[in-house]
Amino acid sequence: MEILILKQQLENVLGQPLQERAMDLQQWTRVTGDAGNSSAERAGKLLFPWKYENSSVLLWEMDASSLTESERKLVELLLQTAAKSGEASPAFVKSDEETVMRQFGHWLHQQLKSGNLSTDIPEEMTLKSKLSSSAVPFLLSCESSLSAEMGYTKLNKLLRSYFGVDVILIPLQDQEWIILARENQLEGLIEESEEGTEAERAMLLDLCQGIYELISNEWVGNFHLSVAQPIVPLRTLTETALLLRETVLMGRMFHVSEHIHLPWDLYLERLIYSIPDSQRKLFIEQMGVGTGIFNDAETLTTLETFFQLDCNVSETAKRLYIHRNTLLYRMDKIKQETGLDVRSFRDAVLVKLTLLLYKVTKRK
């Protein structure tokens, strides 16, 4: 039977109409309190979910007083049977896994929002048993234009094809996803790299680049990725999620042309961002370095490339496809305007700091 026919038959048997309504998915999670619930009671009404969408759930609603407990169980069973047989909308077979993940993602988002970073994961969260193994955490942050296309099922399938195994995919918000790839499932990748922090970070960057290329080939839109070193999610997932969020924020603020942002590359940016706005402006004024040079696209590109390549003049000239003498001329011009020679370590540090301060104060 089709889902609409099932609805009509239930109305005939129960003797009352089933009103259709939509509810925000996070609100539904709060109402049910348990990902396994197939119905819920609220304000004297019984609510039966029959279709899940990206951020909402479609419900059938009826008076709770007119239904016995047995009749309620029967309606739940009929809906579950229809879903399993494919007669309901495929979205209804939003596996318990997706419901559990969204419920946990809502809880995690609330902890981040309230600043409760040390709160233990509630025992009733059925996902808890999956978080005890070491995993590599990623944060995928999408622009709103992309999030509507990137449903849980599609993204999960895509990531599974990349890693070759199941991953834990946790929706934080419509535009944010936490991805946990168990470390023991990445042994092949880890064994290929040498031991040490630098090699591990290089491997994590490679993983990010692979995920970015995979998603960019499937969806059109802007999105950002961050990754942290392996963690035991049960212990530190909340703190790590906050770190990854801040990393994406810092990356988008200070490095607008990049889409992969790494925590260990943004220590200085995080320090600058933590300084009160009034102090940042005061520092720029006391420095006496005219920030007008940063409004010139050529000068800005030259400085950013120079700093990115560890102040190496030859490599910077190659990257910019200009003659070395042309680059030196630009640096002399910067020195004339600011009094600072970026070929000197001390002056380079001051210009770098001023540039970062300029970026964050400009955005304010």
Secondary structure as the mmCIF struct_conf table of DSSP 4:
data_model
#
loop_
_struct_conf.conf_type_id
_struct_conf.id
_struct_conf.beg_label_comp_id
_struct_conf.beg_label_asym_id
_struct_conf.beg_label_seq_id
_struct_conf.end_label_comp_id
_struct_conf.end_label_asym_id
_struct_conf.end_label_seq_id
HELX_RH_AL_P HELX_RH_AL_P1 ILE A 3 LEU A 14
TURN_TY1_P TURN_TY1_P1 GLY A 15 GLY A 15
BEND BEND1 GLN A 16 GLN A 16
STRN STRN1 GLN A 19 ASP A 24
HELX_RH_AL_P HELX_RH_AL_P2 LEU A 25 THR A 32
BEND BEND2 ASP A 34 ASP A 34
TURN_TY1_P TURN_TY1_P2 ALA A 35 GLY A 36
BEND BEND3 SER A 38 SER A 38
STRN STRN2 ALA A 40 ARG A 42
TURN_TY1_P TURN_TY1_P3 ALA A 43 GLY A 44
STRN STRN3 LYS A 45 TYR A 52
BEND BEND4 ASN A 54 SER A 55
STRN STRN4 SER A 56 ASP A 63
HELX_RH_3T_P HELX_RH_3T_P1 ALA A 64 SER A 66
HELX_RH_AL_P HELX_RH_AL_P3 GLU A 69 LYS A 84
TURN_TY1_P TURN_TY1_P4 SER A 85 GLY A 86
BEND BEND5 ALA A 88 ALA A 88
HELX_RH_3T_P HELX_RH_3T_P2 PRO A 90 VAL A 93
HELX_RH_AL_P HELX_RH_AL_P4 ASP A 96 SER A 114
TURN_TY1_P TURN_TY1_P5 GLY A 115 GLY A 115
TURN_TY1_P TURN_TY1_P6 LEU A 117 SER A 118
HELX_LH_PP_P HELX_LH_PP_P1 THR A 119 PRO A 122
TURN_TY1_P TURN_TY1_P7 GLU A 123 GLU A 124
HELX_RH_3T_P HELX_RH_3T_P3 THR A 126 LEU A 131
BEND BEND6 SER A 132 SER A 133
STRN STRN5 ALA A 135 CYS A 142
HELX_RH_AL_P HELX_RH_AL_P5 SER A 144 SER A 147
TURN_TY1_P TURN_TY1_P8 ALA A 148 GLU A 149
HELX_RH_AL_P HELX_RH_AL_P6 TYR A 152 PHE A 163
BEND BEND7 GLY A 164 VAL A 165
STRN STRN6 ILE A 168 GLN A 173
TURN_TY1_P TURN_TY1_P9 ASP A 174 GLN A 175
STRN STRN7 GLU A 176 ARG A 182
HELX_RH_3T_P HELX_RH_3T_P4 GLU A 183 LEU A 186
HELX_RH_AL_P HELX_RH_AL_P7 GLU A 187 GLU A 192
BEND BEND8 SER A 193 SER A 193
HELX_LH_PP_P HELX_LH_PP_P2 GLU A 194 GLU A 194
BEND BEND9 GLU A 195 GLY A 196
HELX_RH_AL_P HELX_RH_AL_P8 THR A 197 GLU A 218
BEND BEND10 GLY A 221 GLY A 221
STRN STRN8 PHE A 223 VAL A 227
STRN STRN9 ILE A 231 ILE A 231
HELX_RH_AL_P HELX_RH_AL_P9 PRO A 233 PHE A 254
TURN_TY1_P TURN_TY1_P10 VAL A 256 SER A 257
BEND BEND11 HIS A 259 HIS A 259
STRN STRN10 ILE A 260 HIS A 261
HELX_RH_3T_P HELX_RH_3T_P5 PRO A 263 ASP A 265
HELX_RH_AL_P HELX_RH_AL_P10 TYR A 267 SER A 274
BEND BEND12 ILE A 275 ILE A 275
HELX_RH_AL_P HELX_RH_AL_P11 ASP A 277 MET A 287
TURN_TY1_P TURN_TY1_P11 GLY A 288 GLY A 288
HELX_RH_3T_P HELX_RH_3T_P6 THR A 291 ASN A 295
BEND BEND13 ASP A 296 ASP A 296
HELX_RH_AL_P HELX_RH_AL_P12 ALA A 297 GLN A 308
TURN_TY1_P TURN_TY1_P12 LEU A 309 CYS A 311
HELX_RH_AL_P HELX_RH_AL_P13 VAL A 313 LEU A 320
TURN_TY1_P TURN_TY1_P13 TYR A 321 TYR A 321
HELX_RH_AL_P HELX_RH_AL_P14 ARG A 324 THR A 338
BEND BEND14 GLY A 339 GLY A 339
TURN_TY1_P TURN_TY1_P14 VAL A 342 ARG A 343
BEND BEND15 SER A 344 SER A 344
HELX_RH_AL_P HELX_RH_AL_P15 PHE A 345 ARG A 363
#
